[in-house]
Amino acid sequence: MGKMVDVFDGSPVINEKVCPAPPPLTCQPTTSYLQKGLFINRSPQAAHSSVSTATRDLWERLFDEAYGADVVIHTDHGGKIYGHASILGMASPVLKSMLKRSNGKNKRRSISIRGIPHDAVRVFIRFLYSSCYYPEEMADFVLHLLVLSHAFTTPHLKRECEQFLEKDQLNTENVIDVFQLALLCDAPRLSLICHRLILNNFKAVSATEAWRVMTESHPVLEKQISHSVVDADNRKKERLRKIKERKMYVQLYEAMEALVHICRDGCRTIGPHDKVPKEDQAPCNFAACKGLELLVRHFAGCKMRVPGGCVHCKRMWQLLELHSRLCADSDSCRVPLCRSFKQRSKKQNKKEEMRWKILARKILRSKSISGAPYFSIVASSS
């Protein structure tokens, strides 16, 4: 059998910046301690436990040898486990109540734990003595131990079972069974993790035998899970829609910045009429500048005169009007038609005006900006 895991709480951690390093130990740990490979809080302990190895070995021997045992626990198929009433009663209030009601013969009390494999009950009782378990036994009986820890009110063991399941045991084949057990045993964290695993792998989970059995035995739970899957899918779609929408608003904001850049400073081969583009000009830092430059050139030279007009020119008109809704100072703005669109907006109907205001607010908020060198949320809502 492999190394035993000890989950007994060790001594508190000492702040190294405040306290000096402790002196070396005067003696080494006992041989039995190293042979058993005990762990405290899932990490190897050379000499950091507040309980000596001899004491731990004593608790193990007391359980294994049942010296002075005054309780016999009957399990399935005639199995018997011997224990001590004082230890069991202090470890579990449920066992304490059972022992008070039991009538023993020859001064030995008798209680029964049925419906659980004998070996699982033995692992459970040993844990009450020493807070230790073998990983192989935990892997074999973790679900039984979770039930026992809940039924006999041993939160320490319950926490260990939950952590063991979360870390090593959950998969698409057993998640339905573990989920139902977590709900019955009042393990909210474990049930939440199982629920997330079901949502993320619903197609694979719904094809398992455990899912088929659950739909027959617990149709209400199956219906609730199906509804949660639909809700999660809708939330995912809504989240993707908002991400896509925000990306569009960010692109519009960048287009507005590039438009101001072209009309005020000039970029490469295009700019205001009173500035000559520099041949050795550094590369433009505005990502939308190149595309907007092509659109401006087309807008300046387009000759299309057909009903409905040019699609590219319409887009340019919309960008110019959008800029006027965001511009903080139309009087000194170098963007064409900025002031004209600002005046025209005062004559629009309320519905159209509100639509532009909402668009302007969303564009500014997409960059988390309440005010900028060129744009203003106040101007957009005036």
Secondary structure, 3 states (H helix, E strand, C coil): CCCCEECCCCCCCCCCCCCCCCCCCCCCCCHHHHHHCCEECCEECCCCCCCCHHHHHHHHHHHHHCCCCCEEEECHHHCEEEECHHHHHHHCHHHHHHHHHCCCECCEEEEECCCCCHHHHHHHHHHHHHCEECHHHHHHHHHHHHHHHHHCCCHHHHHHHHHHHHHHHCCCCCHHHHHHHHHHCCCHHHHHHHHHHHHHCHHHHCCCHHHHHHHHHCHHHHHHHHHHHHHHHHHHHHHHHHHHHHHHHHHHHHHHHHHHHHHHCCECCECCCCCCCCCCCCCCCCCCHHHHHHHHHHHHHCCCCCCCCCHHHHHHHHHHHHHHHHECCCCCCCCCCHHHHHHHHCCCCHHHHHHHHHHHHHHHHHCCCCECCCEEHHHHHC
